[in-house]
Amino acid sequence: MLEALYHSMMNLPILAEAALAGVTGSFTLGMAGLGSGIGIGLVGAKAAEAVGRNPGAFGRVLTVSILGMALAESIAIYALILAFQGR
């Protein structure tokens, strides 16, 4: 256990050096993609749950879920723009 902690702490200077060397764009894109994927998955899961509970509200649930997925995806697109700018 302590050995694994020691090895993970040894990588911290390497990660900090990589961030200073300009890997920040891909890190930004990766984190935004991760967050966007989690957000889209949660919206889809909750939309399926809502339709399962009330099938008559399918149209309204579909509209709101598409809007939520579009907003989550826009975060990833914004991060892509920032990654190409090198931020």
PyMOL Python script that loads the backbone (N, CA, C, O; Angstrom):
from pymol import cmd

cmd.read_pdbstr("""\
ATOM      1  N   MET A   1       0.823  -1.182   0.000  1.00  0.00           N
ATOM      2  CA  MET A   1       0.000   0.000   0.000  1.00  0.00           C
ATOM      3  C   MET A   1       0.873   1.255   0.000  1.00  0.00           C
ATOM      4  O   MET A   1       0.674   2.164  -0.806  1.00  0.00           O
ATOM      5  N   LEU A   2       1.830   1.289   0.902  1.00  0.00           N
ATOM      6  CA  LEU A   2       2.705   2.461   0.974  1.00  0.00           C
ATOM      7  C   LEU A   2       3.596   2.562  -0.257  1.00  0.00           C
ATOM      8  O   LEU A   2       3.954   3.658  -0.689  1.00  0.00           O
ATOM      9  N   GLU A   3       3.949   1.413  -0.813  1.00  0.00           N
ATOM     10  CA  GLU A   3       4.789   1.427  -2.009  1.00  0.00           C
ATOM     11  C   GLU A   3       4.033   2.022  -3.193  1.00  0.00           C
ATOM     12  O   GLU A   3       4.610   2.767  -3.985  1.00  0.00           O
ATOM     13  N   ALA A   4       2.759   1.703  -3.318  1.00  0.00           N
ATOM     14  CA  ALA A   4       1.954   2.263  -4.400  1.00  0.00           C
ATOM     15  C   ALA A   4       1.799   3.768  -4.228  1.00  0.00           C
ATOM     16  O   ALA A   4       1.847   4.514  -5.206  1.00  0.00           O
ATOM     17  N   LEU A   5       1.612   4.219  -2.984  1.00  0.00           N
ATOM     18  CA  LEU A   5       1.514   5.646  -2.712  1.00  0.00           C
ATOM     19  C   LEU A   5       2.828   6.348  -3.043  1.00  0.00           C
ATOM     20  O   LEU A   5       2.829   7.447  -3.598  1.00  0.00           O
ATOM     21  N   TYR A   6       3.933   5.716  -2.704  1.00  0.00           N
ATOM     22  CA  TYR A   6       5.246   6.289  -3.009  1.00  0.00           C
ATOM     23  C   TYR A   6       5.445   6.433  -4.512  1.00  0.00           C
ATOM     24  O   TYR A   6       5.922   7.467  -4.980  1.00  0.00           O
ATOM     25  N   HIS A   7       5.079   5.396  -5.275  1.00  0.00           N
ATOM     26  CA  HIS A   7       5.251   5.455  -6.724  1.00  0.00           C
ATOM     27  C   HIS A   7       4.334   6.499  -7.353  1.00  0.00           C
ATOM     28  O   HIS A   7       4.717   7.161  -8.318  1.00  0.00           O
ATOM     29  N   SER A   8       3.126   6.649  -6.814  1.00  0.00           N
ATOM     30  CA  SER A   8       2.236   7.671  -7.367  1.00  0.00           C
ATOM     31  C   SER A   8       2.743   9.067  -7.039  1.00  0.00           C
ATOM     32  O   SER A   8       2.571   9.990  -7.835  1.00  0.00           O
ATOM     33  N   MET A   9       3.366   9.234  -5.875  1.00  0.00           N
ATOM     34  CA  MET A   9       3.916  10.546  -5.522  1.00  0.00           C
ATOM     35  C   MET A   9       5.161  10.863  -6.346  1.00  0.00           C
ATOM     36  O   MET A   9       5.478  12.031  -6.568  1.00  0.00           O
ATOM     37  N   MET A  10       5.856   9.846  -6.792  1.00  0.00           N
ATOM     38  CA  MET A  10       7.043  10.066  -7.613  1.00  0.00           C
ATOM     39  C   MET A  10       6.655  10.608  -8.984  1.00  0.00           C
ATOM     40  O   MET A  10       7.462  11.281  -9.626  1.00  0.00           O
ATOM     41  N   ASN A  11       5.426  10.326  -9.451  1.00  0.00           N
ATOM     42  CA  ASN A  11       4.987  10.792 -10.754  1.00  0.00           C
ATOM     43  C   ASN A  11       4.485  12.223 -10.731  1.00  0.00           C
ATOM     44  O   ASN A  11       4.310  12.815 -11.796  1.00  0.00           O
ATOM     45  N   LEU A  12       4.248  12.805  -9.566  1.00  0.00           N
ATOM     46  CA  LEU A  12       3.724  14.166  -9.495  1.00  0.00           C
ATOM     47  C   LEU A  12       4.650  15.195 -10.141  1.00  0.00           C
ATOM     48  O   LEU A  12       4.159  16.049 -10.880  1.00  0.00           O
ATOM     49  N   PRO A  13       5.965  15.160  -9.903  1.00  0.00           N
ATOM     50  CA  PRO A  13       6.815  16.130 -10.597  1.00  0.00           C
ATOM     51  C   PRO A  13       6.792  15.946 -12.116  1.00  0.00           C
ATOM     52  O   PRO A  13       6.906  16.922 -12.857  1.00  0.00           O
ATOM     53  N   ILE A  14       6.648  14.721 -12.577  1.00  0.00           N
ATOM     54  CA  ILE A  14       6.584  14.464 -14.016  1.00  0.00           C
ATOM     55  C   ILE A  14       5.320  15.083 -14.599  1.00  0.00           C
ATOM     56  O   ILE A  14       5.361  15.688 -15.670  1.00  0.00           O
ATOM     57  N   LEU A  15       4.195  14.933 -13.896  1.00  0.00           N
ATOM     58  CA  LEU A  15       2.947  15.515 -14.366  1.00  0.00           C
ATOM     59  C   LEU A  15       2.999  17.037 -14.357  1.00  0.00           C
ATOM     60  O   LEU A  15       2.493  17.682 -15.275  1.00  0.00           O
ATOM     61  N   ALA A  16       3.610  17.615 -13.322  1.00  0.00           N
ATOM     62  CA  ALA A  16       3.727  19.067 -13.256  1.00  0.00           C
ATOM     63  C   ALA A  16       4.631  19.580 -14.373  1.00  0.00           C
ATOM     64  O   ALA A  16       4.353  20.621 -14.969  1.00  0.00           O
ATOM     65  N   GLU A  17       5.701  18.862 -14.655  1.00  0.00           N
ATOM     66  CA  GLU A  17       6.601  19.256 -15.733  1.00  0.00           C
ATOM     67  C   GLU A  17       5.904  19.159 -17.087  1.00  0.00           C
ATOM     68  O   GLU A  17       6.110  20.007 -17.955  1.00  0.00           O
ATOM     69  N   ALA A  18       5.084  18.132 -17.269  1.00  0.00           N
ATOM     70  CA  ALA A  18       4.352  17.983 -18.523  1.00  0.00           C
ATOM     71  C   ALA A  18       3.337  19.110 -18.689  1.00  0.00           C
ATOM     72  O   ALA A  18       3.126  19.598 -19.799  1.00  0.00           O
ATOM     73  N   ALA A  19       2.712  19.523 -17.597  1.00  0.00           N
ATOM     74  CA  ALA A  19       1.750  20.622 -17.673  1.00  0.00           C
ATOM     75  C   ALA A  19       2.450  21.921 -18.042  1.00  0.00           C
ATOM     76  O   ALA A  19       1.899  22.729 -18.790  1.00  0.00           O
ATOM     77  N   LEU A  20       3.642  22.130 -17.533  1.00  0.00           N
ATOM     78  CA  LEU A  20       4.387  23.347 -17.865  1.00  0.00           C
ATOM     79  C   LEU A  20       4.946  23.293 -19.280  1.00  0.00           C
ATOM     80  O   LEU A  20       5.219  24.332 -19.880  1.00  0.00           O
ATOM     81  N   ALA A  21       5.115  22.094 -19.814  1.00  0.00           N
ATOM     82  CA  ALA A  21       5.685  21.944 -21.148  1.00  0.00           C
ATOM     83  C   ALA A  21       4.660  22.133 -22.251  1.00  0.00           C
ATOM     84  O   ALA A  21       5.028  22.183 -23.425  1.00  0.00           O
ATOM     85  N   GLY A  22       3.392  22.238 -21.908  1.00  0.00           N
ATOM     86  CA  GLY A  22       2.395  22.516 -22.924  1.00  0.00           C
ATOM     87  C   GLY A  22       1.412  21.393 -23.186  1.00  0.00           C
ATOM     88  O   GLY A  22       0.822  21.342 -24.265  1.00  0.00           O
ATOM     89  N   VAL A  23       1.217  20.495 -22.238  1.00  0.00           N
ATOM     90  CA  VAL A  23       0.258  19.421 -22.412  1.00  0.00           C
ATOM     91  C   VAL A  23      -1.125  19.874 -21.939  1.00  0.00           C
ATOM     92  O   VAL A  23      -2.063  19.077 -21.902  1.00  0.00           O
ATOM     93  N   THR A  24      -1.249  21.131 -21.583  1.00  0.00           N
ATOM     94  CA  THR A  24      -2.483  21.622 -20.978  1.00  0.00           C
ATOM     95  C   THR A  24      -3.661  21.546 -21.931  1.00  0.00           C
ATOM     96  O   THR A  24      -4.787  21.324 -21.484  1.00  0.00           O
ATOM     97  N   GLY A  25      -3.441  21.724 -23.239  1.00  0.00           N
ATOM     98  CA  GLY A  25      -4.545  21.680 -24.188  1.00  0.00           C
ATOM     99  C   GLY A  25      -5.203  20.324 -24.227  1.00  0.00           C
ATOM    100  O   GLY A  25      -6.431  20.231 -24.223  1.00  0.00           O
ATOM    101  N   SER A  26      -4.417  19.278 -24.264  1.00  0.00           N
ATOM    102  CA  SER A  26      -5.007  17.946 -24.311  1.00  0.00           C
ATOM    103  C   SER A  26      -5.621  17.574 -22.964  1.00  0.00           C
ATOM    104  O   SER A  26      -6.588  16.814 -22.921  1.00  0.00           O
ATOM    105  N   PHE A  27      -5.088  18.085 -21.884  1.00  0.00           N
ATOM    106  CA  PHE A  27      -5.686  17.836 -20.574  1.00  0.00           C
ATOM    107  C   PHE A  27      -7.045  18.526 -20.484  1.00  0.00           C
ATOM    108  O   PHE A  27      -8.008  17.951 -19.977  1.00  0.00           O
ATOM    109  N   THR A  28      -7.115  19.754 -20.976  1.00  0.00           N
ATOM    110  CA  THR A  28      -8.384  20.481 -20.990  1.00  0.00           C
ATOM    111  C   THR A  28      -9.416  19.726 -21.811  1.00  0.00           C
ATOM    112  O   THR A  28     -10.560  19.565 -21.385  1.00  0.00           O
ATOM    113  N   LEU A  29      -9.020  19.276 -22.960  1.00  0.00           N
ATOM    114  CA  LEU A  29      -9.936  18.551 -23.840  1.00  0.00           C
ATOM    115  C   LEU A  29     -10.359  17.220 -23.217  1.00  0.00           C
ATOM    116  O   LEU A  29     -11.521  16.827 -23.315  1.00  0.00           O
ATOM    117  N   GLY A  30      -9.433  16.540 -22.588  1.00  0.00           N
ATOM    118  CA  GLY A  30      -9.755  15.265 -21.958  1.00  0.00           C
ATOM    119  C   GLY A  30     -10.730  15.411 -20.798  1.00  0.00           C
ATOM    120  O   GLY A  30     -11.675  14.632 -20.673  1.00  0.00           O
ATOM    121  N   MET A  31     -10.503  16.396 -19.962  1.00  0.00           N
ATOM    122  CA  MET A  31     -11.398  16.615 -18.824  1.00  0.00           C
ATOM    123  C   MET A  31     -12.780  17.064 -19.283  1.00  0.00           C
ATOM    124  O   MET A  31     -13.791  16.630 -18.729  1.00  0.00           O
ATOM    125  N   ALA A  32     -12.827  17.928 -20.287  1.00  0.00           N
ATOM    126  CA  ALA A  32     -14.126  18.377 -20.804  1.00  0.00           C
ATOM    127  C   ALA A  32     -14.862  17.230 -21.485  1.00  0.00           C
ATOM    128  O   ALA A  32     -16.080  17.113 -21.355  1.00  0.00           O
ATOM    129  N   GLY A  33     -14.141  16.388 -22.203  1.00  0.00           N
ATOM    130  CA  GLY A  33     -14.773  15.228 -22.826  1.00  0.00           C
ATOM    131  C   GLY A  33     -15.297  14.255 -21.790  1.00  0.00           C
ATOM    132  O   GLY A  33     -16.371  13.677 -21.959  1.00  0.00           O
ATOM    133  N   LEU A  34     -14.544  14.074 -20.722  1.00  0.00           N
ATOM    134  CA  LEU A  34     -14.983  13.204 -19.643  1.00  0.00           C
ATOM    135  C   LEU A  34     -16.249  13.744 -18.987  1.00  0.00           C
ATOM    136  O   LEU A  34     -17.211  13.008 -18.767  1.00  0.00           O
ATOM    137  N   GLY A  35     -16.235  15.041 -18.678  1.00  0.00           N
ATOM    138  CA  GLY A  35     -17.411  15.652 -18.061  1.00  0.00           C
ATOM    139  C   GLY A  35     -18.611  15.644 -18.980  1.00  0.00           C
ATOM    140  O   GLY A  35     -19.739  15.415 -18.541  1.00  0.00           O
ATOM    141  N   SER A  36     -18.372  15.894 -20.253  1.00  0.00           N
ATOM    142  CA  SER A  36     -19.462  15.884 -21.220  1.00  0.00           C
ATOM    143  C   SER A  36     -20.049  14.485 -21.374  1.00  0.00           C
ATOM    144  O   SER A  36     -21.267  14.325 -21.448  1.00  0.00           O
ATOM    145  N   GLY A  37     -19.199  13.488 -21.420  1.00  0.00           N
ATOM    146  CA  GLY A  37     -19.678  12.110 -21.523  1.00  0.00           C
ATOM    147  C   GLY A  37     -20.491  11.689 -20.311  1.00  0.00           C
ATOM    148  O   GLY A  37     -21.512  11.016 -20.445  1.00  0.00           O
ATOM    149  N   ILE A  38     -20.041  12.083 -19.137  1.00  0.00           N
ATOM    150  CA  ILE A  38     -20.790  11.770 -17.920  1.00  0.00           C
ATOM    151  C   ILE A  38     -22.133  12.492 -17.932  1.00  0.00           C
ATOM    152  O   ILE A  38     -23.157  11.912 -17.573  1.00  0.00           O
ATOM    153  N   GLY A  39     -22.128  13.763 -18.347  1.00  0.00           N
ATOM    154  CA  GLY A  39     -23.371  14.529 -18.397  1.00  0.00           C
ATOM    155  C   GLY A  39     -24.371  13.948 -19.371  1.00  0.00           C
ATOM    156  O   GLY A  39     -25.553  13.837 -19.049  1.00  0.00           O
ATOM    157  N   ILE A  40     -23.920  13.577 -20.553  1.00  0.00           N
ATOM    158  CA  ILE A  40     -24.814  12.992 -21.550  1.00  0.00           C
ATOM    159  C   ILE A  40     -25.354  11.646 -21.067  1.00  0.00           C
ATOM    160  O   ILE A  40     -26.524  11.328 -21.278  1.00  0.00           O
ATOM    161  N   GLY A  41     -24.503  10.868 -20.425  1.00  0.00           N
ATOM    162  CA  GLY A  41     -24.956   9.584 -19.889  1.00  0.00           C
ATOM    163  C   GLY A  41     -26.014   9.742 -18.805  1.00  0.00           C
ATOM    164  O   GLY A  41     -26.988   8.991 -18.761  1.00  0.00           O
ATOM    165  N   LEU A  42     -25.816  10.720 -17.937  1.00  0.00           N
ATOM    166  CA  LEU A  42     -26.804  10.961 -16.889  1.00  0.00           C
ATOM    167  C   LEU A  42     -28.121  11.461 -17.463  1.00  0.00           C
ATOM    168  O   LEU A  42     -29.189  11.045 -17.014  1.00  0.00           O
ATOM    169  N   VAL A  43     -28.057  12.345 -18.445  1.00  0.00           N
ATOM    170  CA  VAL A  43     -29.286  12.849 -19.069  1.00  0.00           C
ATOM    171  C   VAL A  43     -30.040  11.698 -19.733  1.00  0.00           C
ATOM    172  O   VAL A  43     -31.257  11.585 -19.581  1.00  0.00           O
ATOM    173  N   GLY A  44     -29.328  10.849 -20.467  1.00  0.00           N
ATOM    174  CA  GLY A  44     -29.971   9.722 -21.128  1.00  0.00           C
ATOM    175  C   GLY A  44     -30.582   8.737 -20.137  1.00  0.00           C
ATOM    176  O   GLY A  44     -31.683   8.232 -20.359  1.00  0.00           O
ATOM    177  N   ALA A  45     -29.875   8.466 -19.051  1.00  0.00           N
ATOM    178  CA  ALA A  45     -30.381   7.531 -18.056  1.00  0.00           C
ATOM    179  C   ALA A  45     -31.622   8.071 -17.366  1.00  0.00           C
ATOM    180  O   ALA A  45     -32.595   7.345 -17.163  1.00  0.00           O
ATOM    181  N   LYS A  46     -31.584   9.328 -17.012  1.00  0.00           N
ATOM    182  CA  LYS A  46     -32.736   9.916 -16.333  1.00  0.00           C
ATOM    183  C   LYS A  46     -33.917  10.086 -17.278  1.00  0.00           C
ATOM    184  O   LYS A  46     -35.067   9.984 -16.851  1.00  0.00           O
ATOM    185  N   ALA A  47     -33.651  10.345 -18.558  1.00  0.00           N
ATOM    186  CA  ALA A  47     -34.746  10.440 -19.529  1.00  0.00           C
ATOM    187  C   ALA A  47     -35.422   9.078 -19.701  1.00  0.00           C
ATOM    188  O   ALA A  47     -36.648   8.993 -19.763  1.00  0.00           O
ATOM    189  N   ALA A  48     -34.630   8.029 -19.777  1.00  0.00           N
ATOM    190  CA  ALA A  48     -35.215   6.687 -19.887  1.00  0.00           C
ATOM    191  C   ALA A  48     -36.006   6.334 -18.635  1.00  0.00           C
ATOM    192  O   ALA A  48     -37.061   5.706 -18.722  1.00  0.00           O
ATOM    193  N   GLU A  49     -35.506   6.729 -17.484  1.00  0.00           N
ATOM    194  CA  GLU A  49     -36.213   6.487 -16.232  1.00  0.00           C
ATOM    195  C   GLU A  49     -37.529   7.263 -16.188  1.00  0.00           C
ATOM    196  O   GLU A  49     -38.547   6.738 -15.737  1.00  0.00           O
ATOM    197  N   ALA A  50     -37.508   8.512 -16.657  1.00  0.00           N
ATOM    198  CA  ALA A  50     -38.718   9.334 -16.651  1.00  0.00           C
ATOM    199  C   ALA A  50     -39.774   8.771 -17.593  1.00  0.00           C
ATOM    200  O   ALA A  50     -40.958   8.753 -17.254  1.00  0.00           O
ATOM    201  N   VAL A  51     -39.361   8.311 -18.770  1.00  0.00           N
ATOM    202  CA  VAL A  51     -40.322   7.730 -19.715  1.00  0.00           C
ATOM    203  C   VAL A  51     -40.845   6.404 -19.176  1.00  0.00           C
ATOM    204  O   VAL A  51     -42.004   6.059 -19.406  1.00  0.00           O
ATOM    205  N   GLY A  52     -40.027   5.675 -18.479  1.00  0.00           N
ATOM    206  CA  GLY A  52     -40.477   4.426 -17.878  1.00  0.00           C
ATOM    207  C   GLY A  52     -41.530   4.658 -16.805  1.00  0.00           C
ATOM    208  O   GLY A  52     -42.453   3.859 -16.649  1.00  0.00           O
ATOM    209  N   ARG A  53     -41.391   5.740 -16.075  1.00  0.00           N
ATOM    210  CA  ARG A  53     -42.363   6.051 -15.028  1.00  0.00           C
ATOM    211  C   ARG A  53     -43.644   6.648 -15.594  1.00  0.00           C
ATOM    212  O   ARG A  53     -44.735   6.370 -15.096  1.00  0.00           O
ATOM    213  N   ASN A  54     -43.515   7.476 -16.646  1.00  0.00           N
ATOM    214  CA  ASN A  54     -44.681   8.144 -17.218  1.00  0.00           C
ATOM    215  C   ASN A  54     -44.558   8.136 -18.740  1.00  0.00           C
ATOM    216  O   ASN A  54     -44.042   9.095 -19.313  1.00  0.00           O
ATOM    217  N   PRO A  55     -45.017   7.086 -19.403  1.00  0.00           N
ATOM    218  CA  PRO A  55     -44.874   6.994 -20.860  1.00  0.00           C
ATOM    219  C   PRO A  55     -45.622   8.091 -21.621  1.00  0.00           C
ATOM    220  O   PRO A  55     -45.275   8.389 -22.763  1.00  0.00           O
ATOM    221  N   GLY A  56     -46.607   8.675 -21.028  1.00  0.00           N
ATOM    222  CA  GLY A  56     -47.367   9.724 -21.696  1.00  0.00           C
ATOM    223  C   GLY A  56     -46.582  11.016 -21.857  1.00  0.00           C
ATOM    224  O   GLY A  56     -46.944  11.855 -22.682  1.00  0.00           O
ATOM    225  N   ALA A  57     -45.520  11.191 -21.089  1.00  0.00           N
ATOM    226  CA  ALA A  57     -44.718  12.413 -21.149  1.00  0.00           C
ATOM    227  C   ALA A  57     -43.511  12.250 -22.063  1.00  0.00           C
ATOM    228  O   ALA A  57     -42.530  12.983 -21.935  1.00  0.00           O
ATOM    229  N   PHE A  58     -43.576  11.294 -22.986  1.00  0.00           N
ATOM    230  CA  PHE A  58     -42.424  11.005 -23.834  1.00  0.00           C
ATOM    231  C   PHE A  58     -41.971  12.226 -24.627  1.00  0.00           C
ATOM    232  O   PHE A  58     -40.774  12.508 -24.684  1.00  0.00           O
ATOM    233  N   GLY A  59     -42.889  12.945 -25.233  1.00  0.00           N
ATOM    234  CA  GLY A  59     -42.533  14.097 -26.068  1.00  0.00           C
ATOM    235  C   GLY A  59     -41.832  15.195 -25.293  1.00  0.00           C
ATOM    236  O   GLY A  59     -40.831  15.747 -25.749  1.00  0.00           O
ATOM    237  N   ARG A  60     -42.361  15.509 -24.122  1.00  0.00           N
ATOM    238  CA  ARG A  60     -41.738  16.556 -23.300  1.00  0.00           C
ATOM    239  C   ARG A  60     -40.368  16.114 -22.777  1.00  0.00           C
ATOM    240  O   ARG A  60     -39.418  16.897 -22.756  1.00  0.00           O
ATOM    241  N   VAL A  61     -40.281  14.858 -22.359  1.00  0.00           N
ATOM    242  CA  VAL A  61     -39.005  14.337 -21.842  1.00  0.00           C
ATOM    243  C   VAL A  61     -37.962  14.326 -22.948  1.00  0.00           C
ATOM    244  O   VAL A  61     -36.803  14.667 -22.713  1.00  0.00           O
ATOM    245  N   LEU A  62     -38.368  13.935 -24.160  1.00  0.00           N
ATOM    246  CA  LEU A  62     -37.434  13.905 -25.278  1.00  0.00           C
ATOM    247  C   LEU A  62     -36.912  15.307 -25.598  1.00  0.00           C
ATOM    248  O   LEU A  62     -35.720  15.485 -25.848  1.00  0.00           O
ATOM    249  N   THR A  63     -37.792  16.289 -25.590  1.00  0.00           N
ATOM    250  CA  THR A  63     -37.385  17.671 -25.880  1.00  0.00           C
ATOM    251  C   THR A  63     -36.389  18.183 -24.850  1.00  0.00           C
ATOM    252  O   THR A  63     -35.354  18.750 -25.200  1.00  0.00           O
ATOM    253  N   VAL A  64     -36.708  17.980 -23.596  1.00  0.00           N
ATOM    254  CA  VAL A  64     -35.827  18.466 -22.530  1.00  0.00           C
ATOM    255  C   VAL A  64     -34.502  17.709 -22.527  1.00  0.00           C
ATOM    256  O   VAL A  64     -33.455  18.308 -22.281  1.00  0.00           O
ATOM    257  N   SER A  65     -34.529  16.402 -22.798  1.00  0.00           N
ATOM    258  CA  SER A  65     -33.281  15.632 -22.786  1.00  0.00           C
ATOM    259  C   SER A  65     -32.386  16.010 -23.964  1.00  0.00           C
ATOM    260  O   SER A  65     -31.164  16.049 -23.818  1.00  0.00           O
ATOM    261  N   ILE A  66     -32.970  16.289 -25.125  1.00  0.00           N
ATOM    262  CA  ILE A  66     -32.144  16.732 -26.257  1.00  0.00           C
ATOM    263  C   ILE A  66     -31.499  18.072 -25.945  1.00  0.00           C
ATOM    264  O   ILE A  66     -30.334  18.292 -26.277  1.00  0.00           O
ATOM    265  N   LEU A  67     -32.242  18.969 -25.313  1.00  0.00           N
ATOM    266  CA  LEU A  67     -31.675  20.257 -24.920  1.00  0.00           C
ATOM    267  C   LEU A  67     -30.536  20.072 -23.916  1.00  0.00           C
ATOM    268  O   LEU A  67     -29.497  20.723 -24.032  1.00  0.00           O
ATOM    269  N   GLY A  68     -30.726  19.185 -22.929  1.00  0.00           N
ATOM    270  CA  GLY A  68     -29.676  18.930 -21.937  1.00  0.00           C
ATOM    271  C   GLY A  68     -28.437  18.305 -22.549  1.00  0.00           C
ATOM    272  O   GLY A  68     -27.316  18.646 -22.172  1.00  0.00           O
ATOM    273  N   MET A  69     -28.631  17.389 -23.494  1.00  0.00           N
ATOM    274  CA  MET A  69     -27.479  16.776 -24.161  1.00  0.00           C
ATOM    275  C   MET A  69     -26.736  17.785 -25.033  1.00  0.00           C
ATOM    276  O   MET A  69     -25.509  17.748 -25.117  1.00  0.00           O
ATOM    277  N   ALA A  70     -27.466  18.671 -25.670  1.00  0.00           N
ATOM    278  CA  ALA A  70     -26.816  19.695 -26.497  1.00  0.00           C
ATOM    279  C   ALA A  70     -25.988  20.637 -25.635  1.00  0.00           C
ATOM    280  O   ALA A  70     -24.888  21.025 -26.028  1.00  0.00           O
ATOM    281  N   LEU A  71     -26.493  21.004 -24.482  1.00  0.00           N
ATOM    282  CA  LEU A  71     -25.727  21.878 -23.591  1.00  0.00           C
ATOM    283  C   LEU A  71     -24.480  21.173 -23.059  1.00  0.00           C
ATOM    284  O   LEU A  71     -23.422  21.792 -22.942  1.00  0.00           O
ATOM    285  N   ALA A  72     -24.594  19.899 -22.741  1.00  0.00           N
ATOM    286  CA  ALA A  72     -23.426  19.149 -22.270  1.00  0.00           C
ATOM    287  C   ALA A  72     -22.391  19.006 -23.379  1.00  0.00           C
ATOM    288  O   ALA A  72     -21.190  19.079 -23.120  1.00  0.00           O
ATOM    289  N   GLU A  73     -22.846  18.803 -24.607  1.00  0.00           N
ATOM    290  CA  GLU A  73     -21.924  18.655 -25.733  1.00  0.00           C
ATOM    291  C   GLU A  73     -21.251  19.977 -26.082  1.00  0.00           C
ATOM    292  O   GLU A  73     -20.121  19.988 -26.569  1.00  0.00           O
ATOM    293  N   SER A  74     -21.935  21.085 -25.838  1.00  0.00           N
ATOM    294  CA  SER A  74     -21.336  22.393 -26.151  1.00  0.00           C
ATOM    295  C   SER A  74     -20.119  22.667 -25.278  1.00  0.00           C
ATOM    296  O   SER A  74     -19.208  23.380 -25.700  1.00  0.00           O
ATOM    297  N   ILE A  75     -20.088  22.118 -24.079  1.00  0.00           N
ATOM    298  CA  ILE A  75     -18.924  22.279 -23.213  1.00  0.00           C
ATOM    299  C   ILE A  75     -17.715  21.596 -23.835  1.00  0.00           C
ATOM    300  O   ILE A  75     -16.612  22.142 -23.803  1.00  0.00           O
ATOM    301  N   ALA A  76     -17.910  20.415 -24.397  1.00  0.00           N
ATOM    302  CA  ALA A  76     -16.806  19.698 -25.043  1.00  0.00           C
ATOM    303  C   ALA A  76     -16.335  20.441 -26.290  1.00  0.00           C
ATOM    304  O   ALA A  76     -15.136  20.476 -26.569  1.00  0.00           O
ATOM    305  N   ILE A  77     -17.248  21.026 -27.033  1.00  0.00           N
ATOM    306  CA  ILE A  77     -16.857  21.786 -28.234  1.00  0.00           C
ATOM    307  C   ILE A  77     -16.079  23.032 -27.834  1.00  0.00           C
ATOM    308  O   ILE A  77     -15.100  23.385 -28.492  1.00  0.00           O
ATOM    309  N   TYR A  78     -16.499  23.703 -26.766  1.00  0.00           N
ATOM    310  CA  TYR A  78     -15.766  24.876 -26.271  1.00  0.00           C
ATOM    311  C   TYR A  78     -14.356  24.477 -25.826  1.00  0.00           C
ATOM    312  O   TYR A  78     -13.395  25.203 -26.082  1.00  0.00           O
ATOM    313  N   ALA A  79     -14.230  23.328 -25.164  1.00  0.00           N
ATOM    314  CA  ALA A  79     -12.905  22.856 -24.744  1.00  0.00           C
ATOM    315  C   ALA A  79     -12.045  22.505 -25.941  1.00  0.00           C
ATOM    316  O   ALA A  79     -10.830  22.701 -25.907  1.00  0.00           O
ATOM    317  N   LEU A  80     -12.656  21.986 -27.006  1.00  0.00           N
ATOM    318  CA  LEU A  80     -11.905  21.683 -28.219  1.00  0.00           C
ATOM    319  C   LEU A  80     -11.315  22.958 -28.812  1.00  0.00           C
ATOM    320  O   LEU A  80     -10.169  22.969 -29.262  1.00  0.00           O
ATOM    321  N   ILE A  81     -12.088  24.011 -28.811  1.00  0.00           N
ATOM    322  CA  ILE A  81     -11.596  25.306 -29.303  1.00  0.00           C
ATOM    323  C   ILE A  81     -10.450  25.797 -28.439  1.00  0.00           C
ATOM    324  O   ILE A  81      -9.443  26.278 -28.959  1.00  0.00           O
ATOM    325  N   LEU A  82     -10.590  25.683 -27.125  1.00  0.00           N
ATOM    326  CA  LEU A  82      -9.513  26.110 -26.221  1.00  0.00           C
ATOM    327  C   LEU A  82      -8.264  25.244 -26.397  1.00  0.00           C
ATOM    328  O   LEU A  82      -7.145  25.748 -26.298  1.00  0.00           O
ATOM    329  N   ALA A  83      -8.440  23.967 -26.652  1.00  0.00           N
ATOM    330  CA  ALA A  83      -7.283  23.077 -26.840  1.00  0.00           C
ATOM    331  C   ALA A  83      -6.525  23.439 -28.104  1.00  0.00           C
ATOM    332  O   ALA A  83      -5.295  23.392 -28.115  1.00  0.00           O
ATOM    333  N   PHE A  84      -7.227  23.800 -29.169  1.00  0.00           N
ATOM    334  CA  PHE A  84      -6.536  24.197 -30.393  1.00  0.00           C
ATOM    335  C   PHE A  84      -5.825  25.533 -30.244  1.00  0.00           C
ATOM    336  O   PHE A  84      -4.872  25.817 -30.970  1.00  0.00           O
ATOM    337  N   GLN A  85      -6.287  26.358 -29.300  1.00  0.00           N
ATOM    338  CA  GLN A  85      -5.606  27.610 -29.039  1.00  0.00           C
ATOM    339  C   GLN A  85      -4.407  27.427 -28.115  1.00  0.00           C
ATOM    340  O   GLN A  85      -3.600  28.341 -27.948  1.00  0.00           O
ATOM    341  N   GLY A  86      -4.293  26.257 -27.523  1.00  0.00           N
ATOM    342  CA  GLY A  86      -3.144  25.952 -26.669  1.00  0.00           C
ATOM    343  C   GLY A  86      -3.326  26.347 -25.230  1.00  0.00           C
ATOM    344  O   GLY A  86      -2.334  26.517 -24.520  1.00  0.00           O
ATOM    345  N   ARG A  87      -4.536  26.502 -24.767  1.00  0.00           N
ATOM    346  CA  ARG A  87      -4.779  26.881 -23.376  1.00  0.00           C
ATOM    347  C   ARG A  87      -5.059  25.672 -22.537  1.00  0.00           C
ATOM    348  O   ARG A  87      -5.289  25.796 -21.334  1.00  0.00           O
TER     349      ARG A  87
END
""", "prot")
cmd.dss("prot")
cmd.show_as("cartoon", "prot")
cmd.util.cbc("prot")
cmd.orient("prot")
